[in-house]
Amino acid sequence: MTTSPTAAHAASWFRIDLDIPIDATIERVWTTLLDIGSWWLPDYYATPEPHTMLLEAEPGGRVFEKAEDGSGLLWFWVTSITPQKSMHLAGHLSPPFGGPATSQLYIALEKQGDGGTRLSVVNTMFGAVDDDSREQVESGWRALFTDGLKRRAEADG
């Protein structure tokens, strides 16, 4: 016997596109991006008492939270990376965090103007997602990449 999902549990998808100008060189933005623990905002950790956020910048690498007591949370796997240009990541959102859903995140850097950088972020999610999920994800990425990464890269540049 098969059952079909109810409207509340039907699979859906959304895509978020962000373009963020950063007043720093591509090299500076890339270095800052990879040092994710230096710019990840405290309110965006998913586990209690996290120690840091880490990014292993190679295919198969992880983006994850790690606490001193050994607990943690995997956010994404790096599926491809071109240094100082782009990174593709894939992850899963479990039910306690709003899923089940799958997330594809694309981050790209492009030279802009006289020494500036354009950061492009594309996040596509599919699964148990809705308009509220989209709004939360978009506001979260916007805060992390503007108040976190952009602010840190410009301050360090």
Secondary structure, DSSP 8 states (H G I E B T S, - for coil): ------GGG--EEEEEEEEEEESS-HHHHHHHHH-GGGT--GGG--SSS--EEEE--STT-EEEEE-TTS-EEEEEEEEEEETTTEEEEEEEE-GGGT-SEEEEEEEEEEEETTTEEEEEEEEEEEES--HHHHHHHHHHHHIIIIIIIIHHHHHH-
